[in-house]
């Protein structure tokens, strides 16, 4: 969902494009010069980056492990942050309970 500068909302659908919500103003058409000069759509570029295929030119066939590895790294970062926070919180809770 996006909102234009006038505050009108549009729902973006893969098949139907930009659909106006609660108003009749249509979404502007893509300028012809942009369509003619574009080699790849933004949607396809985003999909290539999301799936990791964008990095195939320098990783070769190992690009396929990029997405799972980045997921594992993200899980490790979140888990280590939680454990460090919990360790600090427990010290504070134990310290406060002994002073009561």
C-alpha positions as YAML, in Angstrom:
chain: A
units: angstrom
residues:
- id: 1
  name: UNK
  ca: [0.00, 0.00, 0.00]
- id: 2
  name: UNK
  ca: [1.26, 3.48, -0.82]
- id: 3
  name: UNK
  ca: [-0.03, 7.01, -0.39]
- id: 4
  name: UNK
  ca: [0.49, 9.81, -2.90]
- id: 5
  name: UNK
  ca: [1.31, 13.43, -2.04]
- id: 6
  name: UNK
  ca: [-2.40, 14.29, -1.84]
- id: 7
  name: UNK
  ca: [-3.03, 11.53, 0.74]
- id: 8
  name: UNK
  ca: [-4.83, 9.21, -1.67]
- id: 9
  name: UNK
  ca: [-4.11, 5.53, -0.98]
- id: 10
  name: UNK
  ca: [-3.36, 2.80, -3.51]
- id: 11
  name: UNK
  ca: [-3.04, -0.94, -3.05]
- id: 12
  name: UNK
  ca: [-0.32, -2.52, -5.18]
- id: 13
  name: UNK
  ca: [-1.20, -5.92, -6.64]
- id: 14
  name: UNK
  ca: [1.16, -8.10, -8.65]
- id: 15
  name: UNK
  ca: [-1.46, -8.90, -11.30]
- id: 16
  name: UNK
  ca: [-3.65, -5.79, -11.32]
- id: 17
  name: UNK
  ca: [-1.09, -3.05, -10.60]
- id: 18
  name: UNK
  ca: [-2.00, 0.01, -8.53]
- id: 19
  name: UNK
  ca: [-5.62, -0.07, -7.36]
- id: 20
  name: UNK
  ca: [-7.15, 3.15, -5.94]
- id: 21
  name: UNK
  ca: [-8.66, 2.72, -2.46]
- id: 22
  name: UNK
  ca: [-11.78, 4.71, -1.57]
- id: 23
  name: UNK
  ca: [-11.37, 7.17, -4.45]
- id: 24
  name: UNK
  ca: [-11.47, 7.20, -8.25]
- id: 25
  name: UNK
  ca: [-8.15, 8.82, -9.12]
- id: 26
  name: UNK
  ca: [-6.12, 6.43, -11.27]
- id: 27
  name: UNK
  ca: [-2.43, 5.82, -10.66]
- id: 28
  name: UNK
  ca: [-0.24, 7.66, -13.21]
- id: 29
  name: UNK
  ca: [0.98, 5.66, -16.21]
- id: 30
  name: UNK
  ca: [4.68, 4.90, -16.60]
- id: 31
  name: UNK
  ca: [6.26, 7.42, -19.00]
- id: 32
  name: UNK
  ca: [7.06, 5.91, -22.41]
- id: 33
  name: UNK
  ca: [10.73, 6.97, -22.33]
- id: 34
  name: UNK
  ca: [11.21, 5.11, -19.03]
- id: 35
  name: UNK
  ca: [9.62, 1.97, -20.48]
- id: 36
  name: UNK
  ca: [11.76, 2.19, -23.61]
- id: 37
  name: UNK
  ca: [15.06, 2.79, -21.79]
- id: 38
  name: UNK
  ca: [14.56, 0.33, -18.92]
- id: 39
  name: UNK
  ca: [16.31, -2.98, -19.39]
- id: 40
  name: UNK
  ca: [14.83, -4.59, -16.27]
- id: 41
  name: UNK
  ca: [11.83, -3.70, -14.12]
- id: 42
  name: UNK
  ca: [12.29, -2.72, -10.49]
- id: 43
  name: UNK
  ca: [10.14, -5.73, -9.51]
- id: 44
  name: UNK
  ca: [12.48, -8.15, -11.27]
- id: 45
  name: UNK
  ca: [15.57, -6.45, -9.82]
- id: 46
  name: UNK
  ca: [14.11, -6.74, -6.32]
- id: 47
  name: UNK
  ca: [13.32, -10.40, -6.91]
- id: 48
  name: UNK
  ca: [16.87, -11.09, -8.12]
- id: 49
  name: UNK
  ca: [18.33, -9.45, -5.00]
- id: 50
  name: UNK
  ca: [15.83, -11.21, -2.70]
- id: 51
  name: UNK
  ca: [16.63, -14.66, -4.09]
- id: 52
  name: UNK
  ca: [20.38, -14.01, -4.21]
- id: 53
  name: UNK
  ca: [20.68, -14.50, -7.98]
- id: 54
  name: UNK
  ca: [21.88, -10.91, -8.26]
- id: 55
  name: UNK
  ca: [25.20, -12.01, -6.72]
- id: 56
  name: UNK
  ca: [25.71, -14.96, -9.06]
- id: 57
  name: UNK
  ca: [28.11, -13.01, -11.28]
- id: 58
  name: UNK
  ca: [30.83, -13.01, -8.60]
- id: 59
  name: UNK
  ca: [29.78, -15.96, -6.39]
- id: 60
  name: UNK
  ca: [29.06, -18.39, -9.22]
- id: 61
  name: UNK
  ca: [26.85, -21.31, -8.20]
- id: 62
  name: UNK
  ca: [27.54, -20.59, -4.51]
- id: 63
  name: UNK
  ca: [25.00, -17.75, -4.67]
- id: 64
  name: UNK
  ca: [22.40, -20.32, -3.61]
- id: 65
  name: UNK
  ca: [23.84, -20.48, -0.06]
- id: 66
  name: UNK
  ca: [23.75, -16.70, 0.39]
- id: 67
  name: UNK
  ca: [20.11, -16.52, 1.50]
- id: 68
  name: UNK
  ca: [20.28, -19.37, 4.07]
- id: 69
  name: UNK
  ca: [23.59, -18.06, 5.44]
- id: 70
  name: UNK
  ca: [22.24, -14.54, 5.81]
- id: 71
  name: UNK
  ca: [19.20, -15.99, 7.61]
- id: 72
  name: UNK
  ca: [21.45, -17.92, 10.02]
- id: 73
  name: UNK
  ca: [23.55, -14.81, 10.66]
- id: 74
  name: UNK
  ca: [20.41, -12.79, 11.39]
- id: 75
  name: UNK
  ca: [19.20, -15.45, 13.85]
- id: 76
  name: UNK
  ca: [22.62, -15.48, 15.57]
- id: 77
  name: UNK
  ca: [22.61, -11.68, 15.90]
- id: 78
  name: UNK
  ca: [19.13, -11.62, 17.41]
- id: 79
  name: UNK
  ca: [19.86, -14.56, 19.74]
- id: 80
  name: UNK
  ca: [23.19, -13.15, 20.95]
- id: 81
  name: UNK
  ca: [21.59, -9.75, 21.54]
- id: 82
  name: UNK
  ca: [18.82, -11.35, 23.58]
- id: 83
  name: UNK
  ca: [21.28, -13.41, 25.63]
- id: 84
  name: UNK
  ca: [23.44, -10.35, 26.39]
- id: 85
  name: UNK
  ca: [20.36, -8.33, 27.33]
- id: 86
  name: UNK
  ca: [19.10, -11.15, 29.57]
- id: 87
  name: UNK
  ca: [22.49, -11.48, 31.26]
- id: 88
  name: UNK
  ca: [22.53, -7.77, 32.03]
- id: 89
  name: UNK
  ca: [18.89, -7.80, 33.16]
- id: 90
  name: UNK
  ca: [19.44, -10.76, 35.52]
- id: 91
  name: UNK
  ca: [22.44, -9.02, 37.14]
- id: 92
  name: UNK
  ca: [20.33, -5.92, 37.71]
- id: 93
  name: UNK
  ca: [17.38, -7.97, 39.05]
- id: 94
  name: UNK
  ca: [19.63, -9.98, 41.42]
- id: 95
  name: UNK
  ca: [21.40, -6.82, 42.58]
- id: 96
  name: UNK
  ca: [18.08, -5.06, 43.27]
- id: 97
  name: UNK
  ca: [16.62, -8.04, 45.18]
- id: 98
  name: UNK
  ca: [19.62, -8.24, 47.55]
- id: 99
  name: UNK
  ca: [19.34, -4.53, 48.38]
- id: 100
  name: UNK
  ca: [15.67, -4.76, 49.41]
...
